[in-house]
């Protein structure tokens, strides 16, 4: 069994970075080092006082330390990691773009008073199991040891449980909407028309390359696993870096 440090180091870069930021933000608020009011998504100070960080920090707060916080963190560790190591394997830039698109969609929705929420982290996290359920629709899932169902129905079962336990359902619904919007534009629409309307921008590939997320070597040095180095990337890896051919799904078109 690997140690916690080995498990953490084995996580793919985007899921690891997002989960770490969520954990650190929650810890800082729990210790009184950071006030949730100062990181909440409140549009008035964003535009009147240029507190633009609120557009970003609202995605990193998952609530105080609690069972619900632990569940959300596990959702990142399970569904985010399985997506990044599975359908998005060798496509770190595409996975990061999915997260950025989801965040932008949630910000637009939150500009509507009926959908507004001061913190969008729960919605962002809920987007991950929705996309995962579309990538692995026939997988069998045991939900909290209560019921076994196909992965396709996972988001709706989790939504129903939140209703039963008295949690707000609007964050879950926003996450479902953001996840479906991404899946429609990158999978369903290209299947129907042959055109991808949501190609990963060049600057995202550059960002992944600049952060060094393109290559990760194992601790023993036996081999290197490349994450983010993909055949559809306009950014080439550094000289001497081993590359792996893109093995993504054939129905993801890059037109």
Residue, then its C-alpha position, 0 to 999 in steps of 0.5 A: x500500500x502506498x503512503x499518503x505522500x506517494x498517493x498525493x504525488x501520483x495524482x494528475x496535475x489539474x485534479x491535484x492542484x484544484x483539490x489542494x487549493x480547496x483544502x488550503x482555502x477551507x483550512x485557512x477559513x477554519x483557522x480564521x486566517x481567511x474570511x469567507x466574506x472576502x472570497x465570496x462571489x459578490x459582483x458589486x465589489x468586483x466591478x466597483x472596487x476591482x476585487x476581481x479575485x472573487x471570480x476565482x476564489x469562490x471556486x475554492x471554498x467547499x464549506x467548513x470542515x464537515x462530512x459534506x466537505x470530505x465527500x466533495x474532496x473525495x469526489x475530486x479525488x475519484x471522479x476528477x482523477x479518473x477523468x484525467x487519467x482515463x478519457x483525458x489521459x495525455x490531454x491535460x490541456x483539454x482537461x484544464x480547459x474543461x474546468x475553465x469552461x465550467x467555471x466560466x459557465x457557472x459565473x455567467x449563470x450566477x450573474x442571474x439573481x435566481x441562480x446566484x451563489x456566493x460560492x461555486x466550488x460545490x457546483x464545480x465539483x459536481x460537474x466532475x461526476x456528471x462528465x464522468x457519468x457520461x464517459x462511463x455510462x455503463x459502469x456499476x456504482x455502489x452509492x454510499x453502500x445504499x444502492x447499486x446503479x449504472x453510472x449514467x444515473x449517478x448525478x441524479x441519484x446524488x442530487x436525490x440524496x442531497x434533497x433527502x439530507x436537506x442540502x441545497x440542490x441549486x449548486x448541484x443543478x448548476x454543476x449538472x448544467x455546466x457539465x452537460x454544456x461541456x459534454x454537448x459542445x465537445x462530444x454530442x455536437x461534433x458527433x452530429x455535425x462533425x464540428x467541434x465548437x469548443x476546441x482547447x485554445x492555444x493559450x491553455x496549451x501554453x499555460x500547461x507547458x509553462x506550469x510543467x504539467x506536460x511531463x511527470x516521472x515516477x519516483x523510481x526513474x524506471x519510466x516517465x509518464x507524460x501528461x499533457x503532451x498530446x498530438x493535438x497540442x500546438x505546443x511541443x515538449x522540450x527537447x529530450x522529453x519523451x512523448x506518447x501518442x494521443x490515445x483519446x476517443x476517436x469521436x472527439x474531433x479537433x476541427 
